[in-house]
Amino acid sequence: MGLKGDRKRATRTLEIVEARCHICRNPAVRRAVNDLLDWHGLPLPDGGRIGYQDILAKVHRSDLVTSQREHVTYTSLWNHAKRHYDHDAVTAHWAARLDSEMRNALRGPSVTRTPIEGQQR
């Protein structure tokens, strides 16, 4: 059970899913890893903190990873966390995409720019 109450369902629709990401390829693995990443950094009873190695161990103990192609490594987990889970990275991605989409929408399909009279190029 993850900390689903802390993350709203609306943020789930804003997740970045890339086919080249080893974790994003499998939706079940992606959901499980994202739920486990909610726990990343929380303190453990022995004084340590929950880290990527703990998350990897939990994923490997589950039956979600069925083939070698779907095998989750430390590097793939770290890359997924930084590119697709980190809130700052997701915000930057969507801000850039929104800017690009707005420019394309305002430009229109057949808008030609003509100089205003009296204005030189």
FIDOSE-440375 format. One record per residue (C-alpha): residue in one letter; x, y, z. Coordinates in pm, 1 decimal. Example, Ala and Ser with C-alpha at 12.3 -4.5 7.8 and 13.67 -1.06 7.14 Angstrom:
// FIDOSE-440375
REC   r         px         py         pz
REC   A     1230.0     -450.0      780.0
REC   S     1367.0     -106.0      714.0
***
This chain:
// FIDOSE-440375
REC   r         px         py         pz
REC   M        0.0        0.0        0.0
REC   G      145.9      335.6     -103.4
REC   L       78.0      686.7       11.0
REC   K     -197.2      730.1     -244.4
REC   G     -381.1      977.1      -24.0
REC   D      -93.9     1223.9      -52.8
REC   R      -92.5     1226.5     -432.9
REC   K     -407.2     1325.8     -611.2
REC   R     -532.4     1126.3     -910.0
REC   A     -504.3     1436.9    -1128.5
REC   T     -125.3     1429.2    -1095.2
REC   R     -122.8     1070.7    -1221.5
REC   T     -249.7     1190.3    -1559.8
REC   L       44.7     1429.2    -1583.9
REC   E      301.8     1151.6    -1557.5
REC   I      558.3     1140.0    -1834.6
REC   V      560.5      796.3    -1998.2
REC   E      842.7      719.3    -2239.8
REC   A      887.4      395.7    -2431.0
REC   R     1265.6      408.5    -2383.9
REC   C     1234.8      405.8    -2003.1
REC   H     1268.1       52.2    -1864.3
REC   I     1016.6      125.0    -1589.6
REC   C      760.2      312.1    -1801.2
REC   R      737.7       25.4    -2052.2
REC   N      532.2     -187.6    -1816.0
REC   P      235.8       -0.4    -1662.8
REC   A      212.7     -236.1    -1363.6
REC   V      582.3     -190.2    -1283.5
REC   R      552.9      188.2    -1330.9
REC   R      259.1      212.4    -1088.1
REC   A      435.0       -6.1     -829.1
REC   V      764.3      184.0     -857.0
REC   N      589.6      522.8     -834.0
REC   D      401.0      406.7     -524.0
REC   L      730.2      288.8     -370.1
REC   L      901.2      616.3     -462.9
REC   D      641.8      787.9     -242.8
REC   W      826.1      622.0       47.6
REC   H     1177.9      721.6      -68.7
REC   G     1371.6      908.8      199.1
REC   L     1145.5      818.5      489.5
REC   P     1326.3      714.2      810.0
REC   L     1367.8      348.6      904.6
REC   P     1358.1      215.5     1263.5
REC   D     1733.4      142.3     1251.6
REC   G     1813.6      508.7     1186.4
REC   G     1860.5      481.2      810.4
REC   R     1634.4      598.1      533.4
REC   I     1445.3      417.0      258.0
REC   G     1663.2      430.1      -51.2
REC   Y     1666.9      307.4     -408.3
REC   Q     1821.2      -26.0     -301.2
REC   D     1523.0      -92.1      -74.4
REC   I     1283.1       -7.4     -356.2
REC   L     1474.4     -233.5     -596.6
REC   A     1461.0     -521.9     -349.6
REC   K     1083.7     -481.1     -313.3
REC   V     1033.1     -469.7     -693.0
REC   H     1251.6     -776.8     -746.8
REC   R     1062.2     -969.8     -476.1
REC   S      732.7     -894.8     -648.1
REC   D      605.3    -1092.5     -944.7
REC   L      578.0     -783.4    -1167.1
REC   V      912.1     -830.0    -1342.8
REC   T      872.5    -1145.2    -1548.8
REC   S     1152.4    -1127.8    -1807.4
REC   Q     1512.7    -1015.3    -1834.9
REC   R     1401.2     -736.9    -2070.7
REC   E     1184.3     -589.8    -1793.3
REC   H     1459.9     -621.6    -1530.5
REC   V     1483.5     -302.4    -1323.2
REC   T     1836.8     -186.8    -1241.3
REC   Y     1958.0       78.4     -999.5
REC   T     2040.5      307.4    -1292.7
REC   S     1699.6      264.1    -1458.3
REC   L     1528.0      334.1    -1124.4
REC   W     1740.5      644.6    -1063.9
REC   N     1677.6      773.5    -1419.1
REC   H     1304.0      710.8    -1387.9
REC   A     1290.1      888.4    -1052.9
REC   K     1476.4     1193.4    -1180.1
REC   R     1306.2     1221.7    -1520.5
REC   H      951.6     1100.2    -1464.0
REC   Y      879.1     1109.6    -1092.2
REC   D     1059.5     1416.9     -961.7
REC   H      802.2     1695.2     -936.2
REC   D     1042.0     1966.3    -1057.8
REC   A     1132.5     1763.1    -1367.0
REC   V      769.6     1686.4    -1448.1
REC   T      675.7     2052.6    -1403.5
REC   A      959.6     2165.9    -1630.0
REC   H      860.4     1911.2    -1895.4
REC   W      497.0     2017.7    -1902.8
REC   A      583.9     2389.2    -1892.8
REC   A      807.2     2348.8    -2198.2
REC   R      545.3     2141.8    -2376.1
REC   L      270.7     2390.2    -2292.9
REC   D      484.2     2676.1    -2424.1
REC   S      548.0     2489.0    -2747.6
REC   E      182.1     2394.4    -2790.5
REC   M       67.7     2752.6    -2726.8
REC   R      315.1     2891.3    -2981.8
REC   N      194.5     2641.9    -3241.2
REC   A     -171.5     2718.0    -3166.3
REC   L     -122.4     3094.0    -3186.9
REC   R       78.2     3063.3    -3502.4
REC   G     -211.4     2889.1    -3675.5
REC   P     -197.3     2660.2    -3975.5
REC   S     -158.5     2919.1    -4252.1
REC   V      -59.7     3245.8    -4092.9
REC   T      180.3     3446.6    -4305.4
REC   R      357.0     3736.5    -4155.4
REC   T      351.3     4056.7    -4353.0
REC   P      541.8     4362.7    -4243.9
REC   I      341.3     4653.7    -4108.6
REC   E      353.1     4965.7    -4324.0
REC   G      642.5     5188.5    -4236.3
REC   Q      827.0     4908.8    -4056.0
REC   Q     1155.7     4792.0    -4197.1
REC   R     1290.5     4441.9    -4175.6
***
